[in-house]
Amino acid sequence: MLFCASTMISCGDDPQSTGCPEDPDVPQLYSIALTDDGATVTVGGKEADEAEAGTTVTATASPAEGYLFDMWSAETGDVIFAAATAAATTFIMPAGDVAIEARFKTIPVAEKYTLTITAGDGGDAVATVDGREISEAEEGTTITLTATPDEGYLFVAWASETPNVTFADPTNASTTFEMPSSGVTVTAEFIIEVTEIDVLDNIADANFRSYCRPIRFSTREMVLCLSAWAYIWRIS
């Protein structure tokens, strides 16, 4: 008598068996590959490297120091980013594996231009930005100038032969200007302090001196003697 033995194989025991139909309750997942270390993808708030088709995937780029995020690109797969130029964006997972890349660009370094501050006889001068003394600056930087006259001297004015240099107040010992796209040389000018009596005493002719009168122009005092001008500089 001949007996036949049969062996029953469960699909759950052998999922690779071609005789087993696909389980409709197990979703098909597709891989998400990142071609840059400065990016992550999340699904449902959790970092992921695969997702089901139709799932919303969030991609976030984190530029390293000295870099700026540029844009997202899809190396493989049918990926459409909600905002390809935003560091944090989303896309709908297609029915297939994808590879995405976060592209970065270096932060441009602004050129700095030299700043030379000189002082005439009778004082010193410095240039500062936010209270820090400087000798160079980027275009558009607001420069603060401060002049300090020596004893017996008075500050007169700021001067510069550099084009496109405009002082907020050239006759103020503390003023500002905006740095142009070139090197700048600025000079602080001073004058010896004199008094009204000093000037009048230098007029030997008492009759002529009687025609002299002190007058005030802005913050400066002067003496007018007919057609001759004698300049008196005083701190108002």
Sequence and secondary structure as in RCSB ss.txt:
>XXXX:A:sequence
MLFCASTMISCGDDPQSTGCPEDPDVPQLYSIALTDDGATVTVGGKEADEAEAGTTVTATASPAEGYLFDMWSAE
TGDVIFAAATAAATTFIMPAGDVAIEARFKTIPVAEKYTLTITAGDGGDAVATVDGREISEAEEGTTITLTATPD
EGYLFVAWASETPNVTFADPTNASTTFEMPSSGVTVTAEFIIEVTEIDVLDNIADANFRSYCRPIRFSTREMVLC
LSAWAYIWRIS
>XXXX:A:secstr
          TTT TT TTS   TTS  EEEEEES TTEEEEETTEE SEEETT EEEEEE   TTEEEEEEEEE
ES   BS TTSSEEEEE  SS EEEEEEEEE     EEEEEEEE TTEEEEEEETTEE SEEETT EEEEEEEE 
TTEEEEEEE  STT   S TTSSEEEEE  SS EEEEEEEEE   HHHHHHT   HHHHTTEEEEEETTEEEEEE
TTEEEEE    
